Amino acid sequence: MRWLSDSNGIQWSVDVLFGSYGTYYLMFSPGPGEHSGQPRKLAIAADSQREAAAALEAMDEAALVAALADSTDFNETSPLGF
């Protein structure tokens, strides 16, 4: 698990989540507080959970912030239905 702060000062935990059809996601969970927002996700290219975890660990702060900006609401589905 990794942590980052966005431009609004909200703390996010970032972890790998296994999704449907062999898809791995970066899962962004906001810290406590009424203005913290909702969980978000971003699909990442990986063939295994170990590979996805290594990709997360290799990301620097700028890459994590960019990934958060590209993420979608956790409940949003892709055109493929996941």
Backbone as a printed PyTorch tensor [residue, N CA C, xyz], in Angstrom:
tensor([[[  0.8510,  -1.1670,   0.0000],
         [  0.0000,   0.0000,   0.0000],
         [  0.9020,   1.2360,   0.0000]],

        [[  0.4420,   2.2470,  -0.7010],
         [  1.1460,   3.5290,  -0.7720],
         [  0.1880,   4.6270,  -0.3280]],

        [[  0.7280,   5.7970,  -0.0230],
         [ -0.0650,   6.9560,   0.3670],
         [  0.3350,   8.1420,  -0.4860]],

        [[ -0.6360,   9.0290,  -0.7630],
         [ -0.3380,  10.2770,  -1.4310],
         [ -1.3260,  11.3280,  -0.9790]],

        [[ -0.9520,  12.5790,  -1.1890],
         [ -1.8400,  13.7090,  -0.9040],
         [ -2.1260,  14.4150,  -2.2200]],

        [[ -3.3960,  14.7430,  -2.4670],
         [ -3.7370,  15.4590,  -3.6950],
         [ -3.6100,  16.9660,  -3.4780]],

        [[ -3.9250,  17.7310,  -4.5130],
         [ -3.7700,  19.1920,  -4.4380],
         [ -4.7240,  19.8430,  -3.4390]],

        [[ -5.7590,  19.1030,  -3.0010],
         [ -6.6970,  19.6120,  -1.9960],
         [ -6.2950,  19.2040,  -0.5820]],

        [[ -5.1650,  18.5160,  -0.4650],
         [ -4.6960,  18.0780,   0.8470],
         [ -5.3480,  16.7980,   1.3350]],

        [[ -6.1090,  16.1430,   0.4730],
         [ -6.7500,  14.8820,   0.8620],
         [ -5.7270,  13.7570,   0.7660]],

        [[ -5.6560,  12.9550,   1.8080],
         [ -4.7780,  11.7880,   1.8300],
         [ -5.4920,  10.6100,   1.1810]],

        [[ -4.7950,   9.9050,   0.3090],
         [ -5.3350,   8.7270,  -0.3680],
         [ -4.4130,   7.5440,  -0.1030]],

        [[ -5.0120,   6.3990,   0.2150],
         [ -4.2350,   5.1660,   0.2270],
         [ -4.3980,   4.5420,  -1.1540]],

        [[ -3.3470,   3.9230,  -1.6350],
         [ -3.3630,   3.3160,  -2.9680],
         [ -2.9260,   1.8720,  -2.8230]],

        [[ -3.7220,   0.9710,  -3.3580],
         [ -3.4030,  -0.4490,  -3.2810],
         [ -3.8380,  -1.1150,  -4.5740]],

        [[ -3.4400,  -2.3560,  -4.7600],
         [ -3.8230,  -3.1260,  -5.9390],
         [ -5.0900,  -3.9110,  -5.6360]],

        [[ -6.0150,  -3.8900,  -6.5830],
         [ -7.2770,  -4.6160,  -6.4700],
         [ -7.4160,  -5.5140,  -7.6870]],

        [[ -7.7400,  -6.7890,  -7.4710],
         [ -7.9980,  -7.7120,  -8.5690],
         [ -9.4420,  -7.5620,  -8.9950]],

        [[ -9.6660,  -7.3160, -10.2770],
         [-11.0140,  -7.1570, -10.8030],
         [-11.4130,  -8.3450, -11.6580]],

        [[-12.4540,  -8.1810, -12.4090],
         [-12.9700,  -9.2380, -13.2840],
         [-12.0800,  -9.4420, -14.5050]],

        [[-12.1320, -10.6270, -15.0360],
         [-11.4690, -10.9600, -16.2970],
         [ -9.9650, -10.7140, -16.2650]],

        [[ -9.3160, -10.9260, -15.1330],
         [ -7.8750, -10.7760, -15.0320],
         [ -7.3890,  -9.3470, -15.0320]],

        [[ -8.2660,  -8.4070, -14.7500],
         [ -7.9000,  -7.0010, -14.7210],
         [ -7.4270,  -6.6210, -13.3240]],

        [[ -6.3850,  -5.8110, -13.2660],
         [ -5.8950,  -5.2880, -12.0040],
         [ -6.1100,  -3.7830, -11.9890]],

        [[ -6.4430,  -3.2810, -10.8200],
         [ -6.7150,  -1.8600, -10.6540],
         [ -5.8340,  -1.2760,  -9.5640]],

        [[ -5.5200,   0.0000,  -9.7140],
         [ -5.0470,   0.7690,  -8.5830],
         [ -6.2980,   1.2600,  -7.8970]],

        [[ -6.4240,   0.9890,  -6.6400],
         [ -7.5850,   1.3900,  -5.8510],
         [ -7.1830,   2.5570,  -4.9790]],

        [[ -7.8500,   3.6950,  -5.1670],
         [ -7.5850,   4.9050,  -4.4030],
         [ -8.6960,   5.0660,  -3.3700]],

        [[ -8.3220,   5.0200,  -2.1080],
         [ -9.2930,   5.1710,  -1.0200],
         [ -8.9910,   6.4630,  -0.2700]],

        [[ -9.9680,   7.3690,  -0.1970],
         [ -9.7210,   8.6470,   0.4800],
         [ -9.6340,   8.4700,   1.9810]],

        [[ -8.8710,   9.3550,   2.5990],
         [ -8.7450,   9.3440,   4.0520],
         [-10.0150,   9.8530,   4.7080]],

        [[-10.0400,   9.8910,   6.0190],
         [-11.2390,  10.3360,   6.7360],
         [-11.5090,  11.8240,   6.5190]],

        [[-12.7630,  12.1970,   6.6730],
         [-13.1600,  13.5980,   6.5480],
         [-14.3700,  13.7240,   5.6470]],

        [[-15.2090,  14.6760,   5.9510],
         [-16.4530,  14.8060,   5.1950],
         [-16.2410,  15.2750,   3.7620]],

        [[-15.1000,  15.8730,   3.4600],
         [-14.8410,  16.3690,   2.1100],
         [-13.8100,  15.5110,   1.3820]],

        [[-13.6170,  14.2850,   1.8270],
         [-12.5460,  13.4630,   1.2690],
         [-12.9010,  12.8260,  -0.0640]],

        [[-14.1590,  12.6650,  -0.3990],
         [-14.5220,  12.0810,  -1.6790],
         [-14.8250,  10.6020,  -1.6020]],

        [[-14.9720,  10.0140,  -2.7670],
         [-15.3390,   8.6060,  -2.9010],
         [-14.1540,   7.7920,  -3.4320]],

        [[-14.1500,   6.4830,  -3.1920],
         [-13.0810,   5.6340,  -3.7280],
         [-13.0340,   5.7180,  -5.2550]],

        [[-11.8350,   5.5520,  -5.7950],
         [-11.6280,   5.6300,  -7.2350],
         [-10.7780,   4.4440,  -7.6780]],

        [[-10.7740,   4.1640,  -8.9880],
         [ -9.9870,   3.0440,  -9.5100],
         [ -9.3880,   3.4150, -10.8590]],

        [[ -8.2970,   2.7220, -11.2010],
         [ -7.6490,   2.8810, -12.4920],
         [ -7.0860,   1.5330, -12.9000]],

        [[ -7.5090,   1.0200, -14.0420],
         [ -6.9800,  -0.2560, -14.5410],
         [ -5.5040,  -0.0820, -14.8880]],

        [[ -4.7040,  -1.0840, -14.5520],
         [ -3.2830,  -1.0570, -14.9040],
         [ -2.9340,  -2.3310, -15.6490]],

        [[ -1.9090,  -2.2280, -16.4790],
         [ -1.4580,  -3.3850, -17.2580],
         [ -0.5890,  -4.2760, -16.3820]],

        [[ -1.0620,  -5.4740, -16.1200],
         [ -0.3140,  -6.4440, -15.3280],
         [ -0.8850,  -7.8320, -15.6010]],

        [[ -0.0090,  -8.8290, -15.5710],
         [ -0.4340, -10.2070, -15.7890],
         [ -0.6110, -10.9880, -14.4940]],

        [[ -0.2120, -10.3920, -13.3740],
         [ -0.3530, -11.0610, -12.0840],
         [ -0.4450, -10.0030, -10.9870]],

        [[ -0.8980, -10.4330,  -9.8210],
         [ -0.9730,  -9.5120,  -8.6970],
         [  0.4260,  -9.0590,  -8.2900]],

        [[  1.3820,  -9.9430,  -8.3780],
         [  2.7700,  -9.5900,  -8.0440],
         [  3.2870,  -8.5060,  -8.9960]],

        [[  2.9900,  -8.6510, -10.2900],
         [  3.4100,  -7.6520, -11.2710],
         [  2.7120,  -6.3100, -11.0190]],

        [[  1.4320,  -6.3540, -10.6800],
         [  0.6850,  -5.1280, -10.3860],
         [  1.2420,  -4.4480,  -9.1470]],

        [[  1.5720,  -5.2140,  -8.1160],
         [  2.1370,  -4.6470,  -6.8900],
         [  3.5090,  -4.0340,  -7.1650]],

        [[  4.3090,  -4.6730,  -8.0090],
         [  5.6260,  -4.1290,  -8.3610],
         [  5.4750,  -2.8270,  -9.1410]],

        [[  4.4800,  -2.7610, -10.0240],
         [  4.2330,  -1.5260, -10.7800],
         [  3.8510,  -0.3900,  -9.8400]],

        [[  3.0140,  -0.6810,  -8.8530],
         [  2.6300,   0.3340,  -7.8690],
         [  3.8520,   0.8140,  -7.0930]],

        [[  4.6780,  -0.1000,  -6.6370],
         [  5.8660,   0.2630,  -5.8620],
         [  6.8500,   1.0900,  -6.6800]],

        [[  6.8780,   0.8810,  -7.9910],
         [  7.8120,   1.5940,  -8.8620],
         [  7.3610,   3.0230,  -9.1770]],

        [[  6.0960,   3.3350,  -8.8960],
         [  5.5650,   4.6580,  -9.2250],
         [  6.0640,   5.7030,  -8.2270]],

        [[  6.5380,   6.8400,  -8.7650],
         [  6.9200,   7.9410,  -7.8880],
         [  5.6850,   8.7890,  -7.5890]],

        [[  5.8640,   9.8220,  -6.7740],
         [  4.7350,  10.6610,  -6.3490],
         [  4.0110,  11.2790,  -7.5470]],

        [[  4.7670,  11.7610,  -8.5350],
         [  4.1510,  12.3850,  -9.7140],
         [  3.3070,  11.3820, -10.4910]],

        [[  3.7850,  10.1520, -10.6020],
         [  3.0310,   9.1200, -11.3140],
         [  1.7540,   8.7570, -10.5550]],

        [[  1.8330,   8.7100,  -9.2280],
         [  0.6450,   8.4150,  -8.4240],
         [ -0.3990,   9.5230,  -8.5530]],

        [[  0.0470,  10.7740,  -8.5350],
         [ -0.8790,  11.8970,  -8.6790],
         [ -1.5280,  11.8620, -10.0620]],

        [[ -0.7420,  11.5540, -11.1030],
         [ -1.2940,  11.4530, -12.4550],
         [ -2.2930,  10.3000, -12.5540]],

        [[ -1.9830,   9.1800, -11.9120],
         [ -2.8980,   8.0360, -11.9260],
         [ -4.2050,   8.3860, -11.2210]],

        [[ -4.1220,   9.1060, -10.1070],
         [ -5.3320,   9.5390,  -9.4090],
         [ -6.1670,  10.4380, -10.3210]],

        [[ -5.5160,  11.3450, -11.0400],
         [ -6.2320,  12.2470, -11.9530],
         [ -6.9150,  11.4800, -13.0770]],

        [[ -6.3250,  10.3610, -13.5110],
         [ -6.8990,   9.5490, -14.5920],
         [ -7.9320,   8.5360, -14.1040]],

        [[ -8.0380,   8.3720, -12.8040],
         [ -8.9310,   7.3460, -12.2490],
         [-10.3990,   7.7320, -12.4030]],

        [[-11.2490,   6.7200, -12.2460],
         [-12.6950,   6.9320, -12.3450],
         [-13.3530,   6.5170, -11.0330]],

        [[-14.5890,   6.9270, -10.8660],
         [-15.3670,   6.5290,  -9.6980],
         [-15.3560,   5.0090,  -9.6010]],

        [[-15.2670,   4.5000,  -8.3980],
         [-15.1720,   3.0500,  -8.1880],
         [-16.3520,   2.3020,  -8.8070]],

        [[-17.5280,   2.8850,  -8.7970],
         [-18.7210,   2.1930,  -9.3030],
         [-18.9250,   2.3180, -10.8110]],

        [[-18.1170,   3.1210, -11.4670],
         [-18.2360,   3.2810, -12.9140],
         [-17.7650,   2.0070, -13.6110]],

        [[-18.4620,   1.6110, -14.6700],
         [-18.0740,   0.4150, -15.4170],
         [-17.5230,   0.8070, -16.7810]],

        [[-16.6430,  -0.0300, -17.2850],
         [-16.0680,   0.1830, -18.6180],
         [-17.0590,  -0.2920, -19.6790]],

        [[-16.7940,   0.0020, -20.9310],
         [-17.6580,  -0.5100, -21.9960],
         [-17.7580,  -2.0440, -22.0150]],

        [[-16.7810,  -2.7100, -21.4000],
         [-16.8200,  -4.1690, -21.3280],
         [-17.6380,  -4.6780, -20.1560]],

        [[-18.1060,  -3.7670, -19.3250],
         [-18.9730,  -4.1610, -18.2230],
         [-18.2950,  -4.3680, -16.8940]],

        [[-17.0360,  -3.9520, -16.7600],
         [-16.3410,  -4.0860, -15.4680],
         [-15.5880,  -2.8190, -15.1500]]])
